[in-house]
Amino acid sequence: MGRVKLDAVDRKILASLQNEGRITNVDLAERVGITAPPCLRRVRALEDEGFIQGYHADLNQEALGYGLTVFALVGLHSQAESDLQAFELKVQEWPLVRECYMLNGEIDFILKIVAHDLAEFQSFLTSALTPAPNVASVKTSLTIRNSKHVPGVPLPL
């Protein structure tokens, strides 16, 4: 740790890795305009400093049979910190829930849920989500299509 500000080379490294996580260090170094050894040191420093949290394959959910994506708006009976944390821990147990965000306003959480089909989702909804402790309400919206999917963050270069 130590560096607080990212320079132009760091941002180029992050943008390149975000777009192509399997790029070789040699190709990455060439792309950002430095040699391989300092490039590798920078990547490791960016990992150590928490700018890079991991490397993942972007899987095609439909090709894997997950044809349904649903967003669920969840309201809780209590918003005490211990109850919010208990719900967040419960969400970690549910593999169909791929993302969970705590919200400000009338709704406490929004969940992104993927399922093979409507029957699998309904089973999850009625046997896990709705009866979960402290859950007061669940409103769901089934998606029709995904018009944009860009993981990561926009990085100015």
LINDATA-V840109 format. One record per residue. N is the residue number from 1. RES is the residue in three letters. PHI is phi in radians with two decimals (* if undefined). PSI is psi in radians with two decimals (NA if undefined). OMEGA is omega in radians with two decimals (999 if undefined). Layout:
n:N res:RES phi:PHI psi:PSI omega:OMEGA
n:N res:RES phi:PHI psi:PSI omega:OMEGA
This chain:
n:1 res:MET phi:* psi:2.99 omega:3.11
n:2 res:GLY phi:2.50 psi:-0.93 omega:3.14
n:3 res:ARG phi:-1.24 psi:2.38 omega:3.11
n:4 res:VAL phi:-1.90 psi:-0.64 omega:-3.05
n:5 res:LYS phi:-1.76 psi:2.36 omega:3.08
n:6 res:LEU phi:-1.51 psi:2.35 omega:3.05
n:7 res:ASP phi:-1.64 psi:-3.12 omega:-3.06
n:8 res:ALA phi:-1.07 psi:-0.66 omega:3.14
n:9 res:VAL phi:-1.17 psi:-0.74 omega:3.09
n:10 res:ASP phi:-1.02 psi:-0.79 omega:-3.14
n:11 res:ARG phi:-1.12 psi:-0.66 omega:3.09
n:12 res:LYS phi:-1.15 psi:-0.71 omega:3.10
n:13 res:ILE phi:-1.08 psi:-0.84 omega:-3.12
n:14 res:LEU phi:-1.09 psi:-0.76 omega:3.14
n:15 res:ALA phi:-1.11 psi:-0.75 omega:-3.13
n:16 res:SER phi:-1.13 psi:-0.78 omega:-3.14
n:17 res:LEU phi:-1.20 psi:-0.61 omega:3.11
n:18 res:GLN phi:-1.13 psi:-0.64 omega:-3.14
n:19 res:ASN phi:-1.45 psi:-0.49 omega:-3.06
n:20 res:GLU phi:-2.60 psi:1.44 omega:-3.05
n:21 res:GLY phi:-1.15 psi:-0.30 omega:-3.10
n:22 res:ARG phi:-1.72 psi:0.18 omega:3.13
n:23 res:ILE phi:-1.09 psi:2.47 omega:3.11
n:24 res:THR phi:-1.28 psi:2.75 omega:3.12
n:25 res:ASN phi:-1.08 psi:-0.66 omega:3.13
n:26 res:VAL phi:-1.10 psi:-0.82 omega:3.12
n:27 res:ASP phi:-1.15 psi:-0.67 omega:3.11
n:28 res:LEU phi:-1.09 psi:-0.80 omega:3.14
n:29 res:ALA phi:-1.05 psi:-0.75 omega:3.12
n:30 res:GLU phi:-1.11 psi:-0.74 omega:-3.11
n:31 res:ARG phi:-1.10 psi:-0.65 omega:-3.09
n:32 res:VAL phi:-1.65 psi:-0.08 omega:3.02
n:33 res:GLY phi:1.50 psi:0.51 omega:3.04
n:34 res:ILE phi:-2.33 psi:3.02 omega:3.12
n:35 res:THR phi:-1.45 psi:2.90 omega:-3.02
n:36 res:ALA phi:-1.10 psi:-0.80 omega:-3.10
n:37 res:PRO phi:-1.05 psi:-0.84 omega:3.11
n:38 res:PRO phi:-1.19 psi:-0.47 omega:3.09
n:39 res:CYS phi:-1.12 psi:-0.81 omega:3.12
n:40 res:LEU phi:-1.09 psi:-0.71 omega:3.10
n:41 res:ARG phi:-1.08 psi:-0.72 omega:3.13
n:42 res:ARG phi:-1.14 psi:-0.76 omega:3.13
n:43 res:VAL phi:-1.06 psi:-0.79 omega:3.13
n:44 res:ARG phi:-1.11 psi:-0.68 omega:3.10
n:45 res:ALA phi:-1.13 psi:-0.71 omega:3.11
n:46 res:LEU phi:-1.12 psi:-0.61 omega:3.06
n:47 res:GLU phi:-1.17 psi:-0.85 omega:-3.11
n:48 res:ASP phi:-1.06 psi:-0.61 omega:-3.11
n:49 res:GLU phi:-1.46 psi:-0.04 omega:3.06
n:50 res:GLY phi:1.51 psi:0.10 omega:3.08
n:51 res:PHE phi:-1.25 psi:-0.56 omega:3.07
n:52 res:ILE phi:-1.92 psi:2.05 omega:-3.09
n:53 res:GLN phi:-1.69 psi:-0.28 omega:3.14
n:54 res:GLY phi:2.92 psi:3.12 omega:3.14
n:55 res:TYR phi:-2.24 psi:2.30 omega:-3.02
n:56 res:HIS phi:-2.44 psi:2.66 omega:2.99
n:57 res:ALA phi:-1.51 psi:2.42 omega:3.09
n:58 res:ASP phi:-1.59 psi:1.76 omega:-3.03
n:59 res:LEU phi:-1.48 psi:2.59 omega:3.09
n:60 res:ASN phi:-1.52 psi:1.82 omega:-3.04
n:61 res:GLN phi:-1.13 psi:-0.63 omega:3.13
n:62 res:GLU phi:-1.19 psi:-0.71 omega:3.10
n:63 res:ALA phi:-1.09 psi:-0.48 omega:3.12
n:64 res:LEU phi:-1.59 psi:0.12 omega:3.04
n:65 res:GLY phi:1.62 psi:0.09 omega:3.11
n:66 res:TYR phi:-1.66 psi:1.48 omega:-3.03
n:67 res:GLY phi:-1.52 psi:-0.05 omega:-3.06
n:68 res:LEU phi:-2.17 psi:2.26 omega:3.02
n:69 res:THR phi:-2.13 psi:2.29 omega:-3.09
n:70 res:VAL phi:-2.28 psi:2.46 omega:2.98
n:71 res:PHE phi:-1.86 psi:2.28 omega:-3.13
n:72 res:ALA phi:-2.05 psi:2.21 omega:3.07
n:73 res:LEU phi:-1.69 psi:2.07 omega:-3.01
n:74 res:VAL phi:-1.98 psi:2.21 omega:3.02
n:75 res:GLY phi:-1.89 psi:2.42 omega:3.14
n:76 res:LEU phi:-1.84 psi:2.73 omega:3.07
n:77 res:HIS phi:-1.18 psi:-0.69 omega:-3.07
n:78 res:SER phi:-2.21 psi:2.44 omega:3.08
n:79 res:GLN phi:-1.90 psi:0.35 omega:3.04
n:80 res:ALA phi:-1.07 psi:2.51 omega:-3.06
n:81 res:GLU phi:-0.95 psi:-0.70 omega:3.14
n:82 res:SER phi:-1.12 psi:-0.62 omega:3.12
n:83 res:ASP phi:-1.28 psi:-0.66 omega:3.07
n:84 res:LEU phi:-1.09 psi:-0.79 omega:3.14
n:85 res:GLN phi:-1.15 psi:-0.66 omega:3.11
n:86 res:ALA phi:-1.10 psi:-0.72 omega:3.10
n:87 res:PHE phi:-1.14 psi:-0.76 omega:3.12
n:88 res:GLU phi:-1.06 psi:-0.66 omega:3.08
n:89 res:LEU phi:-1.16 psi:-0.70 omega:3.12
n:90 res:LYS phi:-1.09 psi:-0.73 omega:-3.14
n:91 res:VAL phi:-1.02 psi:-0.60 omega:-3.13
n:92 res:GLN phi:-1.08 psi:-0.40 omega:-3.13
n:93 res:GLU phi:-1.41 psi:-0.22 omega:-3.01
n:94 res:TRP phi:-1.78 psi:1.81 omega:-3.10
n:95 res:PRO phi:-1.10 psi:-0.50 omega:-3.14
n:96 res:LEU phi:-1.19 psi:-0.41 omega:3.10
n:97 res:VAL phi:-1.43 psi:2.00 omega:-3.08
n:98 res:ARG phi:-1.69 psi:-0.45 omega:3.10
n:99 res:GLU phi:-2.52 psi:2.58 omega:3.13
n:100 res:CYS phi:-2.53 psi:2.21 omega:3.13
n:101 res:TYR phi:-2.22 psi:2.34 omega:2.99
n:102 res:MET phi:-1.42 psi:2.39 omega:-3.08
n:103 res:LEU phi:-1.98 psi:2.80 omega:3.01
n:104 res:ASN phi:-1.74 psi:2.32 omega:3.12
n:105 res:GLY phi:2.15 psi:-2.65 omega:-3.05
n:106 res:GLU phi:-1.22 psi:-0.58 omega:-3.12
n:107 res:ILE phi:-1.70 psi:2.42 omega:-3.10
n:108 res:ASP phi:-1.51 psi:-0.69 omega:-3.10
n:109 res:PHE phi:-2.47 psi:2.63 omega:2.92
n:110 res:ILE phi:-2.10 psi:2.32 omega:-3.13
n:111 res:LEU phi:-2.03 psi:2.41 omega:2.96
n:112 res:LYS phi:-1.76 psi:2.12 omega:-3.05
n:113 res:ILE phi:-2.11 psi:2.36 omega:3.02
n:114 res:VAL phi:-2.03 psi:2.52 omega:3.13
n:115 res:ALA phi:-2.56 psi:2.77 omega:3.09
n:116 res:HIS phi:-1.12 psi:-0.70 omega:-3.07
n:117 res:ASP phi:-2.79 psi:3.12 omega:-3.10
n:118 res:LEU phi:-1.10 psi:-0.66 omega:-3.13
n:119 res:ALA phi:-1.10 psi:-0.75 omega:3.12
n:120 res:GLU phi:-1.12 psi:-0.75 omega:3.11
n:121 res:PHE phi:-1.09 psi:-0.80 omega:-3.13
n:122 res:GLN phi:-1.06 psi:-0.67 omega:3.10
n:123 res:SER phi:-1.09 psi:-0.79 omega:3.11
n:124 res:PHE phi:-1.08 psi:-0.77 omega:-3.11
n:125 res:LEU phi:-1.05 psi:-0.83 omega:-3.03
n:126 res:THR phi:-1.47 psi:-0.43 omega:-3.10
n:127 res:SER phi:-1.79 psi:-0.30 omega:-3.08
n:128 res:ALA phi:-2.17 psi:-1.01 omega:-2.99
n:129 res:LEU phi:-1.24 psi:-0.99 omega:-3.07
n:130 res:THR phi:-1.07 psi:-0.74 omega:3.14
n:131 res:PRO phi:-1.45 psi:0.07 omega:-3.13
n:132 res:ALA phi:-1.08 psi:2.59 omega:-3.13
n:133 res:PRO phi:-0.97 psi:2.40 omega:3.04
n:134 res:ASN phi:1.30 psi:0.00 omega:3.13
n:135 res:VAL phi:-1.38 psi:2.13 omega:-3.13
n:136 res:ALA phi:-1.71 psi:-0.66 omega:-3.10
n:137 res:SER phi:-2.65 psi:2.63 omega:3.06
n:138 res:VAL phi:-2.42 psi:2.16 omega:3.04
n:139 res:LYS phi:-2.07 psi:2.29 omega:-3.06
n:140 res:THR phi:-2.10 psi:2.64 omega:3.03
n:141 res:SER phi:-2.35 psi:2.13 omega:3.07
n:142 res:LEU phi:-1.44 psi:2.38 omega:-3.14
n:143 res:THR phi:-1.40 psi:2.63 omega:3.09
n:144 res:ILE phi:-1.68 psi:-0.81 omega:3.06
n:145 res:ARG phi:-2.76 psi:2.85 omega:3.09
n:146 res:ASN phi:-1.85 psi:2.04 omega:-3.12
n:147 res:SER phi:-1.62 psi:-0.28 omega:3.14
n:148 res:LYS phi:-2.73 psi:2.33 omega:3.05
n:149 res:HIS phi:-2.49 psi:1.78 omega:3.13
n:150 res:VAL phi:-2.24 psi:1.76 omega:3.13
n:151 res:PRO phi:-1.18 psi:2.77 omega:3.07
n:152 res:GLY phi:1.56 psi:-2.69 omega:-3.08
n:153 res:VAL phi:-2.30 psi:2.69 omega:3.06
n:154 res:PRO phi:-1.28 psi:2.20 omega:-3.11
n:155 res:LEU phi:-1.94 psi:2.06 omega:3.06
n:156 res:PRO phi:-1.26 psi:2.36 omega:-3.14
n:157 res:LEU phi:-1.80 psi:NA omega:999
